[in-house]
C-alpha cells in the first residue's frame, strides 16, 4: 500500500509576545504532515513539524527544501509503511528531530485509523486527566503578577516561571509574593532560566532561589558546558533539570555519557527537540536506569503536536505535573478536544477542527 505525504505550512499567531531569555516570539512557523494510503485517501494521519528558531537544530534555512525532498521521496518512491518506519531510523533524518516527530506521529495516527487517537488509554477515552504545570511567561512585573493570579484562580497546584529577563531581585520578589499566598505544601514552583545564568554567578543565585522551596530549575546555565553543569548538579540547593542540554545528543552512547557525567536530578523531554516519541522513550529508559526523574513538555506546538505528546505521556507512570499547558497560546490554534480544568489536561468530547490552509 503506497503512502502519500503532503506538507502544509502554517504560521501560528501568539496571543502575546512570548518571551524567554533568548528573546520574544510573536509567530511560530509550523508544518503539518498529512499522510495517507493511496488506496484509502479518506484516512489521513496528521503530524506536526514545529522547530523553534534559536533552539531546534533543524530550524535552519534549508528546512523547507528538506521537507520538499522528504515528500518527494515518499510519493515518488511509493514507500510503504515498513519502509517509512525504516526511514525514521535512518541517518538521513538524524539531524532533523522535528521532522522525525512529525513523520512518526503522522504514521502512528494513520495506523490507528486517522482519528488523532494515537494511543488508546483512559486519557484518550476522556476518563482520566494529566496533571500539568501552569506556565508563567516572562514580561514586566505587572504582566507576570497578573498571570500568576490567573493561574492560581484557575486551580493550578504547580506553576513554572520563566526567569532570566528581569532584574534578579525583581524575580525573587515575585517568588516571595507567591509564597506569601501559597506555601510549598499547597503550591509547587518550578523556574526555567533557559540558560540565562553565567557559570560564575549560578551557584549564588541558586542559593537565593532555594529560600522559596522550589521544586526545580531548568537549565540554569547555557548548554554545552558539561564541567560547570556537573559541578552545579553535584552541589545545588535547588534540583536541576536538563532541557536544552539534551538537544542534538542523538546517539545512545553520548546520551549515557551525558547522564553519567552530569548526573542531573531531572531531565525534560520535548519530542520536537529530541527527535520524537520513541527518542523520548529511549531517554526515559536511560534516565530511569540511573535513578533520574523526568517529565514531558510540549515545545510550543499547536494542538496537533500537543495531542500526540499528551497521549504518549498518558501511557507512562507519571507522578508529577507535566509541561503540557501550551494549547491556549495561539489565536489560530487548531480546534481540539484538549481542555484544561483546574490544572489538569483532559481529552474531552469536543471535535477536531480542520487543518488551516495558508491563504
N, C-alpha and C positions, 0 to 999 in steps of 0.2 A: 504494500500500500504506500505509494509515493506521497511524501508530505510536501505541502506548500507553505511558504513563510512570507508574510508581508510585515513591513516595519513602518509604523506611523509616528512621526514626530509630534510632540505636543508641549506647549510651554505653560507650565503651572504658574499661577499668579499668587504670591504670598498676600495675606491679608494685612501684613505689616512688614517692616524691614526686619528680617530675621538675622540678628546679629550674633556673631561669635567673636572670639579674639582674632579670627582671621579676616574679619570684615562683615559687611552686610549683604544679604541676598534679597532681591525683590522678585526674581523669577527663577524657575528651575526647569531647565530643558530636559525632557524625558522622551523615551521612545517606547511605544507599545508594540510588542511582538504578537502577531496573530498567526497561529499555526493550525493547519487543518489537513486532514486526509483528502487527497484529490478525489477519492471515490465517495466521500461523505462531507461535502463542504459546509453543511449546516452545523456540524460540531466543530467548534473552534476553541483551541486552548490559548489563553492570553497570559503574557508575562510582561514585566516592566524593566527596562534598562534605564536607570536613573543616576548616572555618575554625578558626583559632586565636584565642581571646579575647585582646584586647590587642594583636594583631598584624595579623590579617586585616582588610581594610576591610569585608568582608561579615559579620564576627562582630558583629552588632548585633541589637537586639530584633525588627526586622521580618523577619529571615531566614526564619523558618518560614512567615510569610504569603507571602513571595516564592516559597518552594518550592511552596506550595499553588497559588498563582497560575500558576506555570510548568506544573505537572502538569495543571491545568485547561485551560490554553491548548493544550497538546499534545493532550490527549484530546478536548476538545470541538470543537476546530477541525480534527481529523482530519489533523494535519500529516504530510506525507511526509518522506522522508529529506532531499531537497534543501531543503525549507522549514525543517527543523530546522537544517541547516547554515547557512542564511542567518540564522536567529535567533542562532546563536553569534557572528556577526559584527556583530550589531545593537547600537545604543546601549542597547537595553533591558537587556542583560546586561553592559554595560561595567564597571559598578561592583560586579559580583558574580563575582570571579575564581574562587572556589571552586566556585560553581555552574557556571561555564563549563567548568572542568576536569572536573567530574563528568559533565556532559552530553556533552562532547566525547569522553571515553573510553568512556562507555556506547555512544555511536553507533559509535565505532571497533570496539568489541567485537562489537556486533550485526552490523556489515557483514562481520566476519571469521568469523561463524558462532556467536558466543556461547560461545566456548571459553576466554575470557580470554587468548587469543593475539592481541594487537593488531598485532604486527609479527612476521613470520617472519624469524628470524635464528639465528645459531649459539647465541646466548644462549637464546632461547625453545625451541630444539631440544635444549638441555641439553649442548651440546658446547663451550661457551665461557663463562667467568665474567666478572664485572665487578669490578675492584679497588675496595675501599671502605675508608673510614677507620673505626676503632673509636671510638665516641663515649663520652667520659668526662663524666658529669653532675656538676653542682655538688653539693656537700654538705660535711659535715665532713671534715677531713683524712683520717681513717681510712677513711671511705667511698670517697673518691676514690682513695686508695692501693690499696684492695682492687680497685676497678675496673681500675686501671692494671695491676696484677699479673695479673688475669684476662685482659685483652686481650692482653698480651704473651705469656702462656702459650698463648693460642689462635692465635698466629701472625700477628697484625697487624703490618704494617710501617709503618702510618700511624695515628697517634692524633690525635683532636681533643678538646681540653679546653675545657669551658665555664668561663670565668673571670669575675670581677667581683663575686662574692658573699662570698668570704673576704677576710681581710686580704691585701693585695697581697704582703707579704713571705712569707706562708704559701704563696701561689700560686707565687711564684718558687722557694721551697724545693721544692715538688712537681716543678717543671720540672728543678731541679738534681738531684733524686733520679732522675728518669727518665734524664737524660743520663749519670749515673754508671753506669747499667745499659746504655744503648744510645746510641751516638753518632749523629751525623747521617747517616753513611754506612749505618747499619743501620735507623734509625727516623726517619720524617718526623713532625714535630709541627706541628699547627695549633692555634690557640687562637681562641675565639669570645667576644668581650666583650659581645655583644648591646647595644652602645651604652652600656656602663657607665662609660666614662671621661669625665671632664669635659674640654672642649676645652683648658683651660689646663694640664692635667696630662698630656694624652695623649702628647705627644712624649717627655717624660721617662720615662714608663712604657714606651713603645716602645723607647727606648734600653736600658732594663734587660732587657726581654724579648729583645732581639736577641742577648744573650750566649748564648742557648740554641739558636742556629741554627734558628730557627723557619721553617717553610715560608711561613706567612701568619697574619694576624689578621683575623677577620671583624668588621666594623662596630665599630671601636674607640670611636666616639662616636655619639650618637643621630642618626638620620636627620633630614633637614630642615635641616642646617647646611652647605650646599654650600661656602661660602667656607672654613670651617675644615677640612672634609674634603679640599678641593682642596689646601690647604697641607700637610696631613699626607701625602697621597699623593705630593706632589712631593718631600718630604724624608725620608720614613720610612725607618728602618733595617730595618723588617720589612714585606714586601709586604702590601698592604691589599686585602681582598676586600669588595666591597659586597654587602650582603644585604638588610636591611630598607630600605635606600635605594631599592631598585627597586620597592617596594610602592606601588601606586597610580599609577605612571607608565605610563599606558596608550597614549598617542599616540606614534607614531614620532618626530615632531619633538622631543618632550620627552625621549624616550629618547636620541636623538642629542645633544641639548643637554647632558644629564646626563653622558654618557660623554666628550664633548668637553671639558667644563669640568673635571670632577673628575679624569679620567684615572687611574682605579684600575688596580692591577696585575691584579686578578681581579674577576669578578662571579660570584655564586652564584645559581642558578636553582631556585626552588621552584614548580612549576606551580600548586599550590593557591593560592599567594600572588600570582603574576603573571598568572594567567588561562588556564592550560592548557599543552598541549604545543606547539601552534602559536605561542602567545605566547612560549614559551621559545625556540623555534627562531628567532623574529624577533630576540630579544635576542642569541642566539648569533651570528647573522649580523652584527649591528651591532658586536658586540664584536670578532669576528674581523677585520672590515674595519679596525679601529683597533689591531690587534695586542694586544688584551686577552684574556687566557686566562679560562677559566671552568670550573666544574664543576656538576653537578646534585646536588640534595639533596632528600630527602623532607621533609615538614613534619609529621611525627608522624601520618601517615595509617595506617590499618590495611593489611593485606597487599593489599587491593583497589587502593588508590591507589599503594602502593609497587610493585606489579607493573606498572602502566601506566607509571610513571616509569622503572622499570628497563628495560623493553622499549624505550622511546623512547631512553634513554641508550645502550643497546647498539648502536643503529644509527648512533651518532656516532663520529668518530675521536677516541677518548679516550686520553690518555697518563698521566693522574694519577688517584689514587683519588677515587671519588665518595662523596657522603654518603648512602648507601643502606642503612645498617645498623640501621634503626629497627624492623624487624619483630619483634624479641624484647621489646618494651617492655610488652606488654599481657597480662593474664591471659586475656582473652577475645577475642583476635585471631581472624580468620578463618583456618582451616587452609589452607595453600597449599603449592605445590611449591617455594617460595623457601627456600633454605638458605644458611647462611654457613659456609664452610670455609676456614680459615687466611687470613682477611682478604679473601676473595673471595665475591661473591654469585653463586649458581647457581640455575638453574631446573631442578629435579630431576624425577624421575618420580612425585613424590607427587601426591595428589589434592586438589582444592579442596573445602573444607567448605561447607556451606550457609550462606547469609546468616542471621545470628542475628536473629530477630524479637523485638521488645520484648515483655516479659511484663506 
